[in-house]
Amino acid sequence: MTYSTPTPAKSCSKPARSSPCAPRVSSRKGRQILRVQDEDLYGQYIAADLYNPQTGEIFAEAGDEISAKSLPLLIEAGFDELPLLDIDHI
């Protein structure tokens, strides 16, 4: 699973190439794509509506929190990248 944030995401203490924390910079300016474990996505928030453009079925709305219940549904629907809000929870 990968996700993208509009600003640089959290740094990882193990920047090895094969690490799921190793960043892969997108061609879109100002965005960074990171590979993460599913558990790392729990508690994160979706940045844009996720829907099927052919049927109009909505899978998640912008601002929805990702949970252990919702993530498998998104993966099953074919989403392998998720746009996330970069929130520092301070």
C-alpha positions as CSV (number, residue, x, y, z in Angstrom):
1,M,0.0,0.0,0.0
2,T,1.3,3.5,-0.8
3,Y,0.0,6.9,0.1
4,S,0.8,10.4,-0.9
5,T,0.8,13.6,1.1
6,P,1.0,17.2,-0.1
7,T,4.0,17.9,2.1
8,P,7.0,15.7,3.1
9,A,5.8,12.9,5.4
10,K,7.2,11.6,8.6
11,S,10.8,10.5,8.5
12,C,11.7,6.9,9.2
13,S,14.6,5.8,11.3
14,K,15.6,3.1,8.8
15,P,16.1,4.7,5.4
16,A,17.2,1.4,3.7
17,R,16.2,1.0,0.1
18,S,14.2,-2.1,0.8
19,S,12.5,-0.6,3.8
20,P,8.8,0.1,3.5
21,C,9.7,3.6,4.9
22,A,12.1,4.4,2.0
23,P,10.5,7.3,0.1
24,R,9.8,7.2,-3.6
25,V,9.4,10.7,-4.9
26,S,6.5,11.2,-7.3
27,S,6.7,13.2,-10.5
28,R,4.1,15.6,-9.0
29,K,5.8,18.5,-7.4
30,G,5.4,18.9,-3.7
31,R,4.2,15.3,-3.1
32,Q,6.0,12.3,-1.7
33,I,4.9,8.7,-2.0
34,L,5.8,6.3,0.8
35,R,5.3,2.5,1.0
36,V,3.8,1.6,4.4
37,Q,2.3,-1.3,6.3
38,D,-1.5,-1.4,6.6
39,E,-1.3,-0.8,10.3
40,D,0.6,2.5,9.7
41,L,-2.5,3.9,7.9
42,Y,-4.9,3.4,10.8
43,G,-5.9,6.8,12.2
44,Q,-4.8,8.7,9.0
45,Y,-7.3,10.8,7.1
46,I,-8.3,10.6,3.4
47,A,-7.4,13.8,1.5
48,A,-9.8,13.4,-1.4
49,D,-13.1,11.5,-2.2
50,L,-12.4,7.9,-3.3
51,Y,-15.1,6.8,-5.8
52,N,-15.7,4.7,-8.9
53,P,-16.0,7.2,-11.8
54,Q,-18.0,4.7,-13.9
55,T,-20.7,3.9,-11.3
56,G,-20.4,6.9,-9.0
57,E,-20.1,4.6,-6.0
58,I,-18.4,6.4,-3.1
59,F,-15.9,4.3,-1.1
60,A,-14.6,7.1,1.2
61,E,-15.0,10.9,1.5
62,A,-12.3,13.5,2.1
63,G,-11.7,13.7,5.8
64,D,-12.7,10.1,6.6
65,E,-10.5,8.3,9.1
66,I,-8.9,5.0,8.0
67,S,-9.7,2.2,10.3
68,A,-9.0,-1.6,10.5
69,K,-12.6,-2.0,9.1
70,S,-12.4,0.5,6.3
71,L,-8.9,-0.2,4.9
72,P,-9.7,-3.8,3.7
73,L,-12.8,-2.4,1.9
74,L,-10.6,0.2,0.0
75,I,-8.0,-2.4,-0.9
76,E,-10.8,-4.8,-2.1
77,A,-12.2,-1.9,-4.2
78,G,-8.8,-1.7,-6.0
79,F,-7.2,1.3,-4.3
80,D,-3.5,0.7,-4.0
81,E,-2.6,4.4,-3.4
82,L,-4.4,6.7,-1.0
83,P,-4.2,10.5,-0.8
84,L,-3.7,11.4,2.9
85,L,-3.9,14.6,4.8
86,D,-0.6,15.4,6.6
87,I,-1.8,16.0,10.1
88,D,0.8,16.3,13.0
89,H,-1.8,15.6,15.8
90,I,-0.2,18.2,18.1
